Amino acid sequence: MSFRGRCYISIEMRWLGTALLFCIFPAMAADLSPELLSAAAAGKTPEVQALLEKGAPLEAQDKKGRTPLMLAAQHGHAETVRLLLAKGARAGARDTSGFTAYGLTLLDPAGRGDHSGALQALPQPAHPRIAMDAVVASGALISSCFMPPGQLKQQVTNLALDAATVKEIVDYARASGKGIVEIVQGDADAQVTVEVQPGAACEAQSGDSLNLAIDVRVYRATDHQLLQEKHFAGGFKGLRKQTVQNAAQYGPVYFAWIKPQASPIYWFVVEALFRTIL
């Protein structure tokens, strides 16, 4: 940090030939960043204006890398968002998690108010096109009390759990996905792979113990770079664990577990895109 001031030479007559050098520096300017960040988060637009006029840095950051624009938007303060944008705030800046102001407001809103105004005030991101591929991995199909190994794998293959999973995700995106992404076949901005992992093992005296897990990976289409991946599982080695008494119960059990996973999988994909390319 550099300072500008004035320096003077004083000669004391009592000690002839002795020169004293002294300098006068202006007082250091106070760091207004914390005040600006706090005012933006609280939606105090006049205070934000005043602090900027006093020289507060427009792109100040908190410990999470969030700027005044991010905080104002995250807390739903549309008026403050518009002011900061008019002053030149960068809507494309990212916090330490990779979120822009729009992504942060959409996926991690703060407070209980309506954030739609803040979202509308921000530059609107593109709606990416994603392609989905799904496969069924049979490695966890260990055994069955009701059929030999070959028949067990064929039984599960015939259920088409991969197609069922994709259908649930597509249906959710259309009904509740807010039109953020478009799921397509062919050319896309991102590729999503879904690996459905049904499990089965014979438990003597009780029946077949079933479980299910789903691995989801999001890739950038241009270079196939892995952006995010997540293992959806819970309970004992799977989303659920349930014992069935015959082979006919496999389908209803697996389908019942797949359906509620559509929402978390969809929003995981959306979050991955907002952290990286949106």
C-alpha positions, 0 to 999 in steps of 0.5 A, a space after each residue: 500500500 502506498 501513501 502520499 503526504 508532505 515532508 518537511 526539514 526543520 533546522 534547530 538553531 540550538 543544535 546548528 547543523 542538525 536537520 530534522 525530517 518529518 512527514 505528514 500523511 493523510 489518515 488511512 481511508 477506512 475499509 467500507 467493504 463490510 458495511 457495503 456487504 451488510 447493507 446489500 444483504 439487508 436491502 438498504 439501497 440508500 445506504 448502499 448508494 452512499 457507501 459507493 459514493 464514499 468509495 466502497 469497492 463495488 466488487 467487495 467479497 465476504 469469506 465465501 467470495 460473495 459480492 454485494 450483488 450476490 448478497 442483495 439478490 440472494 436475500 431477494 432485494 430487487 431494488 438493491 440489485 438494480 442499483 448495483 447493476 447500474 453501477 457496473 456490478 459484474 453479474 457473472 462473478 462467481 463465489 467460492 462455490 462457483 455460483 453467480 448471483 443468479 445461481 445463488 438466488 435460484 438454488 440457495 435463497 436466503 430469507 423467507 421473502 419472494 425472490 422472483 423480483 431479484 431473479 428478474 432484475 438479473 441478466 437471464 442465463 441461457 437455458 442449457 440443453 442436456 442429453 441423458 443416457 441411462 444404464 443398469 449395472 447388475 453387479 449388486 444382483 448377488 442371488 435370489 431365493 426364487 430363481 438362479 443367477 441368470 434368471 435373476 439378472 434377466 428378471 431385473 433387465 426386463 424391468 427396464 429400470 434405466 428407461 423408468 428412471 429417465 422417464 421420471 426425471 423428464 416428467 419431473 423437469 416438465 412439471 416442476 423444473 421451472 423450465 431451467 433446462 431442456 432435456 433433449 436427444 442429440 446435440 446438447 450443452 451437457 451430457 448426463 449419465 445415470 447408472 441404476 444399481 439394483 441389488 438383490 440377495 437371498 436371505 435364508 428363511 426370509 426372502 430376497 433382500 432388495 436395495 437400490 442406488 443411482 450414480 449420476 454424472 454430469 459432463 460438459 458436452 464440448 470436451 466431455 469434462 466431468 463437472 459433477 457426480 453424486 451417489 444417490 443412496 441411503 439406508 443399507 447399501 442402497 436407497 432402501 432395503 426391503 425383503 420381498 417374498 417372490 419375484 413378482 414384487 421386484 418391479 413394484 419395489 424398485 419403481 417405488 424407490 426410483 420415482 421420488 429420486 427424480 426431484 433430487 437428481 434433477 436439481 443436482 444436475 441444475 446445480 452442477 450446471 450453475 456451478 460451472 457453465 451457467 
